[in-house]
């Protein structure tokens, strides 16, 4: 959060330590003087020596006052709190007025050392210092303080070392680098995954909300835990347990009285009683909580405030929270056997993880998984998502050895940038399948259409589907069959009608029929003929996947022998086999579909994902002339309504343009810019590029031509006209930026012209763009062949276009107040490009919780997680 010299304390965040513990970080103030003295008093002699280079047994009052007196500009100090205990302090002090160098130092309580506090403090201090114009940190460390040296060395910065008078002097720039971001994200992943483990693999479970008569949601949860065979201790907490037991489990008025180790609390008490349950569970060492109770943000503003208070209480005790108003969590691992949900029966164990935002919809998801025999590894229905979200689960499932496939049911995107980043990382190793909303663009802004959004999901490594049925169509294939090596598809059938349907369905879905297919075996085909055909298809180097279509054979044959042939081919595991099988039951390892179209569509989606995974990931390339200072200057230019200046700071020059309202002004502008010039109607954007309607006059070589053109334009389109110098002709293109509700900033590219605008021929990718993203974006529009020398025209410099897109993508990524931008036209030529016009829309900065130092989402009570 931005601050200025002399302001009150404004920096605060909830953060995760390396072991998944939640702590609070905030600016130090005078009220922290006694807590800081207590922290110092509790340090070991060695810790004091390493921090202060002397025993320093007590901090003098004058030093204490100086340590807590900061202006949040030249001097900043950040404190880390575990509940009401101060456990660490980090600070920077500028080296003189206006200096760009500051000294940084940390103090961490002995019990909390080696838990990642130093790296978190460094990230937040660097962000605060950058806002104050500081560009480098220096740290003075004793040679034997290896832990602190590693904090700086492992952060991803370029650290310069100098040894002098027994002290190691470390100096490094604090601007984020590709390496520092990778380090930060890797630490974030480990910490967030660690925070989820107590939720899905707890040592013990506490249950709140079992009524005295053994009824209510608490009793249901307790019974489900029992029936699943949870192996650890389970205890019921009730204010007045009559006999010390509940349904064969120990019961107590307070959790600490049970004496067992508990990681997870499951809460089903009325909303007003939930905070007391949080405090009680925290006293017993609980690290995760599932709140089934309703009555929070889903009920309105008052419930939202109660939810925010609940989250603050949970975080203050270091607890991760699922819910409130959730369906629960489950883990089918034999070592866990956890069913902390309202479902009495779970699908069979498997290697597919399932996340649902909606608690009510979780019932349908579990039922469909059970019907399709898609085995689950773990399941979370997060309800209001006050804390734990799908992003947290992605971090956990990424390295979970029991999970191979991840299914997501998403209603909204709390942190779209983070979701896209995590999806691209997780999808390289494990497929993600998401039922996601048909998100719409913001009114009045250009934004991707639904087809483009599907492409955005695909290029993020997410298989997007629209229904629960399609979700499990894809899941059944991913759970039991290998990924295809390509899209060449063999179709084997015993019905020519089914074969024709498949042959017609494959090309629109992105599949190619392999040579010699479809192969119709005829209605009398027996097991031997089907098995031989399948063997040939699996062994064929020109085949990547097999679709089997079988109708019931004529009597006296039965379907069972045919099923055995399909099962054997599928079990080979070399190529995926899918089936529409109407001649009996197939085993779960053979994905079977009710219709030909469903089978082909599921295979096509998986083949598209496999193709994305085979492609190199790409890197965000460095571009010349863009740095943090340029980004700040561009922000100022955007705020001032100067898009051309903002683009110039990113190395994108816009051809100069003058708006005029009279013929003399037009002549003066032409003389200033230099002949020849072009005049365009500028009063209404719809006429700006309509040369076909006479709204554009080109190659005007003298004053008389300019006057004549101005009179014509003003008479037809209004007095406001734009004057620009002529540039070399080229292929007209359009570059756009939009804020997408599912992904955040995205970059679009297409060719200009009425026809392409009518057809919506735009391709989109997420910002920032990698080198491969940019190259693919240039090639993606259907009209892209016009860039490659269509019908003898000169081929444009597509590499230069790709670099332009990279620069625009970086601007979109770094400028959170940019709502939309259109560069139209961009003239692409063999020698480069020219941007003739730029138009932007700006507003209040959009939240970018995935940028800057690590932090958990704020306690806003709106159920929108970060």
N, C-alpha and C positions, 0 to 999 in steps of 0.2 A: 504494500500500500504506500503511495507516494506521500512523503512528508517534506516540510521545509524547515529552515532554521527556526528554532524557538517554539515549535508547535508542541502541543500536548502529545502524550503517548498515543500512538495509533497502530503500531505494529503488533499483531498477535496472530497466532496460528496454532492449530492442533497438528502435531507431527507424530510419526511413528519411529521408534528406535529400531535398531537392527533385529531385535528379538520380537518385534511386533507389538511392543508396549506403547500405548498412547500416552503422550505427555503434552504439556502446553508450553508454548513459547510466546513471550511478550516482552516489550521494552521495559527496561529497568527504570524505576523512579525513586524519589526520596522515601516513599513508604517501604521500600525494600531494604532499608539500611540494616535493621535487626536480623532479617533473614540472611542477608549476605554475611554478616558477622558470624551467624550460627554455622553457615556453610563452611566458612574459613576455619572455625574452631574444630569442626569435625574432620577436616582433612588430616591425612597421615603426615608425618614429618617429611616423608619422601615426596609426597604430592606437593607440599608447600615449597620444598626446595626446588623441585623441577619447574614450578610455576614462577617463583619469585627469585630464584638463584640464591636463596638464603633461608634460614630456618623460619624467620618471620612468624613467630608464634601467635601474635595478636595484631589485628589491624588497628592502628591508631584512629581515633575519632575523626581527625582531619582527613585521613586517607579514605575512610569510609564515606564521608560526605562527598569527596571528590569522585569516588567510584560510582555513586548513584546520581551524580549531577551530570546529565548529558543534554545536548541540544538536538539530538537526532539528525545532526547534519555533519558538523566537524567531529563530534563525539557521539557514539552510539553504543549502548550496551543492551544485550538481549539475555533474558533469564529463561531458564527451562525449569518447569515445575512439574512434579509428580504429585497430583492432588494439591495439598497445601504445603508441600515440602520443596524448597529451592534445591535443585540438584546440580545446576550448572549455570555458568555465566560466560558469555563471549562478548568481546568488545573490540571496537576499533577507535583509534585516535589519529586524526589527521596531522601530518607533519607540517604544521604551519598554515597560516591563512591562505586559502586558494590553492594549496598543494594538491596534486593528484595522487600522492602517496600517503598511505595510512598504515600504522602499526596495528596488528591484530593479535589477540591473545585469548586464551580460554582457561577456565577453572572448572573442573568436573569432580563431583563427589566420588570418593573411592569406590563405593558400591555400584556406581553407574559408569565407570570407565570401561572401555572396550565394548561399548554397546551402540556406537555410532552417533553419539551426541556431538562430537567435534565436527563431523562432516555436515550434519544438519545445521549447526550454528554457522559454519563457514559459508554455506549456501545463502542463508538468510542475511548474514552480515555483508556478503558481497553484493547482494541485490540492494540492500539499503545504501551501501557506499556508492554504488553506481548511480543511484538517484541523486546523490550529493556531488557528483562530478569526480569522484575518486576512481582511478583506473587501475591502481596497483596496490597490493598489500605487501607488507614486510613483516616477518615474524622472527623473533630472536629466541632460539631454542638451545638448551644445553645438549652437548653431543650424546649424553646417555638417555635423553628423552626420545627414544626411538618411536614411541607411540604417536607423539605429536608430530614428529617429522613425517610419519606415514600419512597422517591426516592431510597434510598439504601435498605430499608427493602423489598420493593415490586419488586426488580429486580431479585429475585430468588437466591441470594447468601446467604451463611451461615454467618450472621452478628453477631459478638461479640460486646456487649455493655459494656462500663465502664464509670461511672460518677465520675468526679474528678474536684474539684475546680470550680464548677458551669458549667462545659462543659461536653457534652456527647461525648465520644470517640468511634467511630465505626470502626471496623477492619473486613475485609472480603477478602477471596481469590477471584481473578478475573478470574480464569479459567472457561470457560463456563461449566455449568452443565445442566443436563436434565431439571431441573426446570427453570433455567435462559433462556434456549432456548424456553421453553413453554411460559414464560412470554413475551419474545421478539416477538415471532410469534403472540401471542394474540394481543399485541399492534400494530404490523404491520398490522394485519387483520382489526382492528378497524380504523386505520389511512387511509389505502388504501380504505376501504369501504366508509369512510367519504369523501375522495377526489373524489369519483365517484358520490356521490349524487347530486352535482350541475350540473353534466352532464346529468343525467337521470331524475331529478326532479327539474329543475330550477324554480326560482321565475319569471324570465323574460328572454327574448331572444333578442339578437341583431343580425341583419343580415347585412353582408357586401357583396357587389357584385351585388346588384340590379341595373341594368343599368337604365339610364334615360328614355329609351323607354320601360321599364318594361319587358325586355328580359334577357336571360342568366341564368346561374345556380343559381344565387342569387334569381332571380325572381321565379324559380321553387321551391327553398327551402322555400321562403316566402309563396307561394301559398299552399304548402303542410302543413306548419304550420297552416295556416288559415283553410284549409279544415279539419284538424284533430280537430280543436276547442280548440287549446291551451288556457288555461284559464288566463294566466298571461299576463303582458305587453309585446308587441313585438314592436321593433323599427328598422327602416332602417337607416344605417349610410352611407352617400354618400358625397363626397367632395363638391358637388354643388347641393343640393336638390332644384329643381325649385319652389316648392310650399309647402314645409314642409310636404308632405305626399307621401307615396308609397303604392299603392294598399290598401287604407283605414287604413294604419298604419302610425304613426308619423315618420318623417324623419328628420335627422339633420346631420350637417357636422361633429359633434363630439358626441360621446356617452354620455359624461357628460351633454350635453345640454338637453337630454331627461328628466332627473330628476327622472326616475323610477329605482327600484332595479333590476339589471340584474346579473344573475349567469352564463349564457351561451352565447357565441358568435359563430355564424355560419358564416364561411368565405369562399367566392367563388370568390375572387379577383385574378388577376394574381399573380404568385409566387413572383415577385419582390415587390408587394405591401402588402404582408402578414405581414412582420414585423411592418409596420405602423399600421395595423389593430390590432396587438397584443398590441402595446403601447396604442392605443386609448381605446381598451376594458379594459385594465388593469386600466386605469384612472377612469373608471366607476365602478370598483369593481368586474369585471368578474373573476370567479374562474375556469371556464372550457371553452374549445374552440374546435370546430369541424372544421377542415380545409379540405374542399373538394378540394381546389386548387391543381392542379398537377404541375410538374416541379421541383421535389425535388430528393430524392435519386433514384427513379425509372429511372431517366434520365442519371445517371452516376456520376462520382466523383464530378463534380462541383455542381450538384444538391444535392449530399450527404453533401457537405460542407454547402450549404445553409440550408439544413434540420437541421444540427447540430446547426447552428446559430439560427434558429427558435426555437429549443428546449431550448437553453440557454436563449433566450429572454423570452419565456413563463415561464420557471422555475424561472427566476429572478423576475418575477412579481407574483409568487405563483399560476400559472395557470396550470392545467392538460390539456393535448393536445391529441385529437384523430386525427389521420392522420399523415401527410398530405396525399393527394391523396386518400381520403376515400369516402365511400358512405353515411355515416351519422349515426345517432342514433335515436332510437324511444322508446317510453314508452306508452303502451296502457292503463295504469292505468287510471280510470276515473278522478282521481284527477290531473293527469299530461297531458294526451292527447297530447303527444309530438310526432310530426313527423318531425324531422330535418334530413330527408333523401331525396334522389332523387327519391324515389318511390312515385307515386301519391296515391297509395292504399296499405294499410297494411293488413295483415291477421287479423282475428277477435281477440278480446282480449281473453287471456287465461293465463295459468300458466307455460308456457314454455319460457325460455330465450334462445336467439340465438346470438352467436358470430361468426363473419366471419372475417378472415384476409383479404380475397380478396374482394375488392369493386365490381369488375365486376361480381364475382360469387354470390354476395348478391342478385342480381335480381332473379337468379334461385332459391336460397334458399327461398326467400319470396314467389315466385310463387308456389313452391311446398308446403310450409306451408299452403298457401291459398287453394290450390287444395285438400290437405288432411284434411283441416279444423282443423289443429293443431293451437290452439289459442296461441298467443305470449303475454308474459308479457312485455318484453323489448328486444331490438335488437341493436347490435353495429357491424358496419363494420369498422375495424380499419385501413385499408389501409396500409401505410408504417410502422405503429406501432412505430413511433419515441418515443412515451411516453407510453400512455395507451395501455395495451396488454390484452390478454386473462386471464393472471394471475390476473390482477387488477379486471377484471370483476368477476372472481371466488370469490375473496374476498368480493365483493359487493353482489353477488347473494347468497352467503352462508347463510346470515341472512335475505335476502329479503323476507318479508312475502308474497309477490305476486308471488314468483317463486317456483315451485316444481321440475322442470326438467330443465337441462342445456344442450344445444346443442352447439357443437364447430366444426367449420370448420378451420382446422389448415394446413398451408402449410409448416411452419418451426417452430422450437422450439427455442425461444430466450433464455430462462432460463429453461432447462429441469429439473434440480434438484428441482427448486421451483414448477414447474408444477406438478411433481410427488408428492411432499409433500402436495401441496394444494389439489390435486385430492384425495389423500387418506383421507384427513380431510373432504372435502366437500362431497365426495362420501358416507361417513357414514350417511349422513342425506338426501342428494338429489342425484339422479342419474345423471351422466355425460355421454353423448354420443358424441363421437368424430369421425369425418372423418379426418384421419391422413395419412400422406404420407407413402408410402412403403419405409421406411428409410433403407439405406444400411450401412454396417459397413465400417470402415476405411480400405483402401487397405493395405494389409500386416499384418493385425491384426485379431486375433480371435474375433468374435462378434456374438451375437445372430442372428439366421435366422428369417425369417418372422413369422414362427409359434411361436418361442420363444418370439418375440416382442408382438404378440397378447396376450401371457400369461402375459407378463410384464404389458401391459395395464390392463388386467383383475385384476391382483394382486395390481394394483394401484386404483382400484375402477372405472375404466373407461370402458364403453362399446364401444369397437372400431368397426367401420364399414368402408367400403371401398368406398361407393357411397352415393350420396345424397338420392337416393331412399331408401337405407337401413337405413340411418339416420332417415328418417321420418317413416319408418316401425316401428322402435323401439320407436320413439317419440310418435306415435299414441297410442301405447300400454301403455307406461308409463304415458301419459297425462290423460288417462281415466279409467285405470284398476288398481287394487291393485297388489302388488308384490306377486308372488307365494311363498308358504311356503316350496316348494320342487320342484322336477323335475318330479313327477308322473303325467302323462298326459292322460286325457280321450279324445278319438277321436270319435266324433259322426257325422254320415254322412247319406246321402240318396243315395250314389253311392259307390259301392264296389271298383271301380277303384280309386276314391279319397281316400277312407279309406286305401287302400293298399299303395298308395303313401305316406300318412302320417305315416303309420306304418313303412315304410322303411326309412323315413327321420328323425324320432325321435332319434333313438339310435346314429347315427353319430353326431348329433347335441348336444348330452348330455342329452336328455330327455328319460325317461323311460315310456313305455306304462303302464298305470294303469291296474290292473287285470280286465279282461272281455272286454277289448277294443282292437281294434276299434269296435264300435257298429254301424252296418249298419241297418238303418230303412227302407231301400228299397225306390225305386223311387216314390211310392205312398204315402209316409208318409205325414200326414197332420199336421196342427199346434198343435193339441192336443198331437199327438205322439212325436213330436219334443220337445214340452214344457215338457212333462213328462220325456223324456230322459235327458234333460238338468237339470231338478230339481233333478233327481237321482244323476247325476254326481256332481252337486254342493254340495249335501248333503253327498256324499260319503267321508268318512275319508281317503280313500286310493287314493284320487284324489287331486292334487294341482292346476291343470289348465285344461282348456277345449278348445279343438279345434273343431270348427263346420265347416263342409264342406257340402255345399248345392248346388245342380244343379237345374235348373228349373224343377218343377214337370210337369207331363203330363196334358194337358187340361182336364177338364175345370178349374182345380185349378190355383191359382195365387200365386205369390211369397210373396205378402204383409203379409198375415197371418203368414207365416213362419218367416218373418223378425221380426214381433212383438214378437214371442216366443224367438228369440235370444236376442232381446233388453231387455226383461224382465229378462232373466238370467244374462245378463251382468250388468244390473242395480242393481242387488242384492248386488254387491260390495264385496262378500265374497272371490271369486276366480277369477283370470283373465280368460276372455273369448275372444278368437280370432276366426276369421272366414275367410274362402274363400267362398264368398256368390255370387252365379251366378244367383240368383232368385229374383233380385230386389235390392233396395237401403237399406243400413243399416244406422242408425243414427250415428253421430260422436263418441258417447261413446262406440261403438262397433268397435274395430280395424278390418278393412276388408282388405284383401290382394288379389291380382290378381291370385296368385298361391298357391298351398299347401306348396311348399317349402319355399316361402316367409313368410307365416304364422308361420310355424314351426321354421324357423331360427330366426325370431323376438322374439318368445316366448323363445327360447333356450338362446338367449343373455340376456334377462331380467332375466331368471331363474338363469343363471350363476352369474349375478350381485347380485341377492337377496341372493344366497348362500354365496358370499363373504361378504355381509353385515351382515349376521348372525354370521359369525366367529368373535371371539374376535380379537381386533386390534393387540395385542401383544405389547411388549416393547423391546427397544434395551437394552439387558442385560449388566450389568457391568462385565468386565472380569479382572482378576487379572494381575498385571504386566504391565499394559498399562496406561501411563499417558502422559501429554504434553511433558515431557522430553524424554520419549521413542519415541514419534512421531517425535520429532526433530532429534533424533539420527537415526531413521529409514530413514528420509529424506536424511540425509547425506550419509547413507549407499547406498541408491538407486542411489544418484548422483555419488557415487564412483563405481557403477557397482557391488555391493555386495548384491544380493538379499537375500542370506541366512542370512546375518547379519541383514538386514532390517526386515525380518520375525521374527528373534529372538527377536527383540525389541517389537514385538506384541505377544510374547509367542508361536511362531510357530517355533519349532526347525527342521532344515533340517539335515538329516544324512550327516556327513562329506563326502567330495568328492574330489579326487585329479585327475587332468588331467596329463597324462604322454605321452611321445612320444618315449619311448624305453623300452625294457624288464627290464634292470636294474632299471630304474625309477619306473616301475610298482612294482618290488620286494621291492624297498625302501618304496614306498607308502603303500604297504600292511603291511610291518613291522611296520610302523608308526601308521596305523589305527588299526591294530590287526586282526589276522586271526580268522575265515575264512572271505574271501572277495569275492566281485563280480566285474567282469570286463565287461564294455559295450563299444560298439563303440561310439565315441564322436565327430568324425569329421563332420558328417552330421546328423542333427536332425531326419531325417526320419528313421534312423536305431536304434535310441537310445533304443527303447523298443521292438525291433523285435526279441524276443527269438526264434520265429518260423523260422527265417532265420539264426540263429546262431550268432546274434549280441549281445547276452547277455550270459555270462558264470557265473554260480552261485556256491557258496559253495566251493571255492578254498581254500584248507587247508594248502598249503605249497608253498615254493618258486618254486618248479618244476612245480606245477600246474599253478601258475601265469605265469611263462615263456611260458609254452605251450599255455595257453589261449591267451596271448598277441600275440604270433606269428600267431595264427589262425586269430585273429581279425585284426591285422595289414595287413595281406596278403589279406584279403577280403574287408575290409572297410576303410583302411587308418591307418596311424601311430598314430593318436590321439585316446587315450583310457582313460576312466574314471575308477578309482578304488574307491570302497566303502566297508565299513564293511558290513557283512551280518546282516540282521534284520529278525525277525520272519516273516513268510509268512502271507499273508492276501489277501483280495479282492482288486484288483487294481482299484483305482478311480482317477478322474481328477478334480481339482479345478481351475477355471479360473477367471480372472478379465478382463473386457473390458470397454472401453469408448464408450458408445452408444450415437449417436447424438440425440436421443429422450429423454433419461433418465439420461445421465451422467454415472457415474460408476455403473456397474452391476456385480454381482457375478454369476458364472455358476458352475454347478456340474453335473457330470455324471460318469459312470463306464468306466474303461479302456478297451482297446481291439480294434482290427481292425473293428469288426462288429459294435460296438456301435459308433465308429468314422464315419464309412461309413453311418450309419443311422442318424447321427447327434443327438444322444440321449443325449442331454444336457438340463437341466432346468436352468432358470435364474431368479434372483430376484434383486431388487434395493438395493444398498448400502446406508446407513448401514442396516444390517439385524436385524429384530426383532427376538425374540425367536421363534415365530411361522413361520416366513419366513424361518429360518434356518432348522427347523424340516420339513417343507413342501418341501424344496429344496432337502433334503436327500431322501424323499419318492417319488419325482416327476418323475425321469427317468423311462422309461419303463423297464429297467433292474434292478430297485431297489429291486425286490424280492431276488436277489442274496445276498443282505446284511442281509436278515432275516433268514438265515439258509436254503437255497434252497437245496432240496434233501438231507437232513441230514447234511449239512455243518454247522459249528459253526456260530452262529449269532454274527455279529459284534456289537461294541458299537456305536450305531447310535447317542446317546446323545453326545458322544465325537466328532463324525464327525460334528454334528450341532454346537458345540462350536468352532471347527476349522473354520467353515464357518463364524461364528460371528466375530472371530478375523480377518479373511481375509477381511470381509466386512468393518470392522472399518479401516483397513489399506487403503482400496480402497477409503473410504470416506475422510480420513484425508490427503492423499498424492496426491495433484492435478497434480503433474508432472508424475504420474504413468499412462502410456498409456495402457499397458496390462501386464498380469502375468499369467503364467501357472505353476501349481504344478502337475507334472506328472512323475511317479506315486505317489499316496498316497495309502499306504497299510493299509486298514482298518481291524482291528482284534477285537476279544472279549475284549482285554485289552487296546484298544486305537488305535493309528494310527502312521504311520511313513511317513514323506515326504522325498522321495528319490532325487527329483530334482526340482529346481525352476528356472524359466527363466522369465525375465522381460524386458519390453521395456519402456524407459522413454523419456521425451522430455520437452519442455518448459511447465511450469505450465498452465494447462487449467483454463479458467476463472471459478471461483466458486462464482458467485454473490449471491448465496443463503447461503453462509457461512459468518461468521463475523457479524459486526454490520449492522443495517438496513440502506439501501440506495436505491435510485432509480437508474435505469440504466444510464450510462454516456451518454452524448450528442455526440454520435459517427456518427450520420447521416446515419447509415446503416440499420435502421429499425429492429434492433434485440433487443427487450426489455428485461429487467430483471424482 
